[in-house]
Structures are given as C-alpha cells and as structure tokens.
Amino acid sequence: MNERIRIIGEQTLSDDWGLLKKTTFEYRHANGKWQTQSRETYDRGDAAVILLYNLENQSVVLTRQFRFPVYAKGEPYMLLEACAGLNDGLDAESRIRAEAEEETGYRLGEVTHLFDSYMSPGSVTEKLSFFLGHYDASTRISGGGGLVEEGEDIEVVELPFKTAYAMIFTGEIVDAKTIMLLQHAALSGLLER
C-alpha cells in the first residue's frame, strides 16, 4: 500500500483493443494535504522496438505503415517508424525478434537491449523496451510486410542513416520511438550522421 495514494474507485470505460479505465483516488501532496483526483489510463500492454542497422552500409531499415490516430488528426498518416510490436505475453527480446521477422523479413542474430521508457506516462501504462539489431543481405528471409490477419500492410524501407537522421529535422519522421533510436545511434557514434 502506498502511503500517498488511496484508490477510491475504478470504472472500466472500454475493453476493446486495449483497456481504458477511469480511476478516482486520493493523493497526499508533499505538504501532507489530501486531494481527490481522477485519471483515465489506457492499458494495451508493454511493447518492444528495434532499430535495424548495417554498419558496413551505414544504413537502417524502417517500416512505413498506416496510423489511424494520426489520420484522425488530419496529418500525414503513413508513418516511417522503427519496427515495433506489443509483447503479447512474450518477453521483450522474443517479441522484437518475431516482430522484426514479420514486419521487415530479417531474422536477427544478437540484439542489444538499450533501455526501457514510458512513452506517455500521463495516460498510457505501456512501457517500451528499446533494442538495436544488425542486419545484412544474409539475414533477409522474406519480404516482410507484417501479418495481413492483424490488419498490417507494412512497407519495408532501407535508408542511409544520414538520410533517416535528417528526416527527424524535416518532419518526415515524427514517431517518438524512432527518433529516440536514431538519436541514440548518432549520439553513441554507432552510425555516422
């Protein structure tokens, strides 16, 4: 039991693609006073994301796919992103290996776990695990594209790292997880920008 939070009630608002709850609670501020608050939280599970990179070619593999929430805002909705997916009961590394194969067609050898991050902790419970994985022509086992039965229609895009990195600043890459991975590759000196 947390000494600063007392749950008063919980209400399920939706349980479709994810679980949306409204929780009413009392929160004790640093000054000792209690305040009643309510928050909606969206729980769709944890996920993993990976940047596929090729040191020899100084290139990365990204995916381009339809994102309805972006469409609903009236913005360009075919987003260029690092390969990612929900863990669906698997550990993050197992999931990202399977996801990379499904979405990009590359079967990965060693992958490196970088860090975990909450992408929108004010309303979403999802924790995202970030990975790096090397690819080359010998690791390509299919054309990728995702699973049709999951509604996926994914384009596999290979780009020079310098081009992908520059796309952050031109607004062509607006996905946060992808920006974080590309910046990590640049800042760590893994790939040259």
Sequence and secondary structure as in RCSB ss.txt:
>XXXX:A:sequence
MNERIRIIGEQTLSDDWGLLKKTTFEYRHANGKWQTQSRETYDRGDAAVILLYNLENQSVVLTRQFRFPVYAKGE
PYMLLEACAGLNDGLDAESRIRAEAEEETGYRLGEVTHLFDSYMSPGSVTEKLSFFLGHYDASTRISGGGGLVEE
GEDIEVVELPFKTAYAMIFTGEIVDAKTIMLLQHAALSGLLER
>XXXX:A:secstr
  TTEEEEEEEEEEESSSEEEEEEEEEE TTS EEEEEEEEEE   EEEEEEEETTTTEEEEEEEE HHHHHTTS
  EEEE EEEE TTS HHHHHHHHHHHHH B  S EEEEEEEES TTTB  EEEEEEEE  GGGB S     GGG
T   EEEEEEHHHHHHHHHHTS   HHHHHHHHHHHHTTSS  
